[in-house]
Amino acid sequence: MKNLISMTILLLMTIQNSSALEKVNIQKLKNLYKRPSQYEIKNLLKLKDLQSEEVIELGKKLFFDPRLSGSKTMSCATCHQPMLHFSDGLPLAHGFKGVTLERKTPGLYNLLWAKKFMWDGRVDQLELQVKLPLYHPDEMHSLPEKTVMNLQAILEYEQEFKRAFPKSLPGELISEEHITLALAQFVKSLVAPVSAFDRWIAGDEKAISARAKNGFILFNTKARCAECHSGFRMTDDSLHDIGVVSYRENKSPDVGDGQYRFKTPGLRNIERLAPYFHNGSVPTLYDMIEFYNMGGKEKRPTLSEKMIPLGLSEDEKNDLVIFLKTLNSTLNMDFPRFRDP
């Protein structure tokens, strides 16, 4: 992934130094956004000495089961709703007993390749990240021992954990480690489905419009989006201060990693993940592009050097919006259903 990002930056420098767009090798640029093969994805999802598909299926069931939470009323899918591309459509997430949380619910697609998790990037493993909302008092409001006891009391889970972890001893079968591993593997399996943009990248010239194609050129040149939103996932997995005015409900600043930096989100299905940024402060794609066009709003000392006014015209901003909409994909997934506990 680091090599891909380096290639992207090198190509972008070449493009931006060109005197005319016709010097751009569009095919080379498109190659940087190719989808990974199913073979690559399956290899990355393999678990040593475990039944990888069974672990994912177990994680899928756990993800939708409210009995993981302390109140037995919230599941991971309460906030990460599949029909909303694993977000919730709210500016700020709602947690235990409806409390408003401090940040927006991020989408979950393409985390198989991610290196940092949470908006402030404070976790470097998905297996550790899934514990944070599970045990946070304002989110799923559970405890490790309580979650394990809840699942041990459900007979159907004993067989499912046995299929996923066949070499485990009975007393070690339903454990915190196995619960978080299964949840993480399911989330890792969530790769964004094929979009119109992917079909164009693969060679179907009719898959997107001429204005969308122009938006793609702008994305990689004048608008400078690809300096951070690069590769298939359209993220550099880094943290940046982009000048978002960021205050909590109690008026204290949300400083992200300590320097107002937040993780670059991927852009797959971006139209359907509104509102935008870590605090949901920008309502539409057009507004988001205008935010970048201004070079951000809050001009702090920590502001990224990449945040400069872009001078985009109205047509250019609209072409970028049209391009970003080609990243939408169709949901294709069956979901477990649970009776009220």
N, C-alpha and C positions, 0 to 999 in steps of 0.2 A: 504493500500500500504506500509506503514512503517513496519507493521508486516511482510509482504512478504519479504521486503529488509532485515530485521533482520534475518529471517529464512534462506535467501540465504547466508548471511555472515556466520552464524553459520554452515551451511552445508559445505560451502567452507573451513572453518577452519578445519572441520573434515576431509574433503578430502585431504587437503594439509598436514595434520599431519599423514595421512595414509602412511604406508611403501610400499603399492602396490595398483595399481588401482583396483584390484579385491575386495578390501575392500569398494569401492565406491558403494553405493546403487543408481544405475542409475535411477531407477524408482522414487525414492524420488527427485532426481535432476530434472528429467523431469517434475514432478508435479509442480515445481516452475515456469514453462514456459507455463502452460495451458492457452488457450484462455478463456476470460470471456464469459459467456453464452449470448445469445441474450436477454434473460429475464433481466439479469443484465444491459446490455447496454441500453435497452429501459427504465428501471427504472431510470437510471442516466440521461437520456435525457428528462425526464418528467419535465414540467414547471407548476407551480401552477397557476390554473385559466386560463390557455392558451391552445390553440390547438397545442400541441407540433409538430405534423407532419406538420401542416400548417406553423408554424414558420420556420421549417427546409427547407421546399420547398421555402418559400420566401427568406430565406438566400441563398439558392442555386442560385436562379435567380439573386439576388444582387451580389453574388460572381463573376458571369460571365458578369455582365453588365458594360460596360465602361462608362456609363453615371454617375456613382458614382464619377468619377475622375474630377478634375478641367478642364482638357482639353477634357473630354469625349472621350478619346482615349485609356485609360488604365483601365483594370479591375483587381481585385485581381488575376484572372487566368492568367494575363499577365506574372507574375512572378511565381505563383504557378500553374504550368501547369499539369493538370490531367494525361496526357500521359507520363509525366516525374515524376509521383508519387508526384505531387504537389510541385515540385521544378522547376528549369529551366535549369539544366545542365551546368551552368556557374560558374566559380570560384568566381566571384563577381556579385551581382545583377545589373541590369540596371534599372534606374528610369525615371523620367520625362525628356522628350526630349533626352533620351538615355544616360543620365549621369551615370557614373559608381559609384555605391555605395560602402560603406566601408566593407560590409560583404556579405557572401553567402546567397542565398535564402534557408531557411530550408524547409524540407518537413513538411507536416501537419497531417500525420496519428497519431491516438491514443492520441490526445491532450485532449480527454474527461477526462483523469485521471491526466493530467499535473498540477503541482503546481507552476511552474515558466515559464515565457515566454520571448522571445527575447534571443539572444545569451548570453547576459550578465545577464539574469534573473531578470531584473529590474521591471518587471510587474508580479503581482500574480493573475490576472484575465484575462481570454480571452476576455471578454467584453471590458476591457480597452485596451488590446493589439491591437485589430482590429482598434482602432482609430489612432494609431501611424502611420502606413503607409498611411492611408486614408488622413490624414491631413499634413503629412510631405511635405515640399516644393520640396524636391528632389525625392519624390516617387509618390503618386497619386495626390498630389498638389491641394487638395481641402480644403474647410473650412466647418465647421458644417452647417452653415446656407445655404451655396451654395449647399451642397449635398441634404439637405432637399428640397430646392426650385426646384432643378433639378427633383427630384422624384415626387414632388407634381404636376409638369406640365405634368406628364405621366399618362394618364387616366387608363391604365391597372393596375397600381400599387395601385390605390385606392381600388379596389376590393380585391386585394391580401393582402393588409394590413388589410382590414376588416375581411377577413377569419382568418388571423393569430392573430389579436388582437380585437376580436368582442366586447369587453366591453369598448373600448376606445371611447372617444368623437371625433367628426369629426375634430376639430382643433388640437387634440393631436395624430391623427392616424399615419401620416407619420412624425416621429420625430427622432432625433438623437438616443435617447434611444432605440427605436424600430428597427432602422436600425442596430445598433451595436449588439443588442441582437440576431436578426435574423442571422446576419453573424456569430456570435460566435456559435450559435446552429448548423448551417450547418457544420462549421469546426469540432465541437465536434462529429458530426455524422460520420466523416470520420475514420472509424476503418479499419485497414489493412485487406484485404481479406485473406482467408486461403492460406497458403503456404505449400510446401512439408514438411518443418519442423513441421508445425502444424499437418499434417497428421501422421507424425512419433510420435509426442508427444501423439496423440490420439490412437496409437496402431498399425499403419501400418508400420511394420518393413522394408518393401520394398520401402517406400517412399523416403528414402535417402540412399546414398551409405555407405559402410564401412568406407571410408576415411572421409566422412562428419561426421559420428558418432564419429570417432576419433577426428575430429576437435571440436566437441561439448565437448568432455572430456577435451581437451586442453583449450578450451574457459573457462571452469570452474575450471581448475587446474593450470597447468604450465604457461599459457599465462595470467592468472589473469584478463581476460576481464570482467567476471561477478561480480567483486568487484564493478564496476560502472554500467555495462550494464546488469541489473538484471531484472527478471520477464518477463511477457508477452511482455511488451513494450521495454524491454532491455535498461532501463535507470533508474538511481537513482534520477532523477530530481534535481541533485545537480550541483554545480559549482566546477571546478577543473582547476588548471594550469597544463597542460600536457606537457609544454615545446615547444609549437608551436612558431616559429619565426614569430612575428606578427607586421608588420609595414604597415601603410597606404601609399597611393600614395605620400603624402607630406613628407614621411619618418618619421613621428611621430609614436610612438608605439601605438598599439591598446591594451589598458590595461584591456579590458573586464569590470569586476565589480570594477576595481581599483587595483586589485592584479593579473592581467593577468588570471583570472579565467573565464571560459566559461561553458555554460550549456552542460551537457552530452546529446547528441542526442540519440533518439531511433535507433535501428538497423534494423527495418523492411524495406525490399526492399533496403537495404543498397547498393547493387551492382549498382542499378539504380540511386543512389543519388550522384554519383561522379561528381566533385572532392570533397575532404573531408576537414573537419574542418571549423571553422567559416570564414576563409579567402580563402577557396578552394585551399589551397597550396599543397595538396597531391593528385595526379591524379588517383591512382588505389588502389584496396583493398590490393594488395601485398605490395605496398609502405606504406600504412597505417599500416599494421602489422609490417613491418620493422621499422617504426618510433617508435612503442611501444617496439619492440624488443631491440632497442637501449636505451630505457628509456627516450625518448624525445630528442629534439635537444638543446633547450635553457635552460641551467642549472642555473635558477634564484633562489634566496632565497625563492621565493613563490612556487617553483615547488612542486607538490604534492608528499608526501612521498611514494605514490603508484607507482610512475614512477621510476622504476629500470630496468636495463638490464635483459632480460628474458632468454637469451641463447637458443633460439629456433633454431632447425635445419631447413634446407631447406624443408625437407619433412613435418615437423610440421607446418611451415608457409604456405605451400601449402594446407595442410589439413584444416587449419583455413579458408583459402580463399574458399575452396570447401564447408565448413560448412556455411559460411556467405551467399553464393549464394543460399542455401536452404531456406533463409528467403524471397526470391522473391515471390510475389503473382501476380495473374492476375487481371488487372483492370476490374471492372464490374460496369459501371456507364454510364448513359445517361447525356448529357450536353446540357444546353440551348444554342440556337443560336440567335444572334442578328443581325439585319440589321445595316449598318453604320448609326450612329446618324446624 
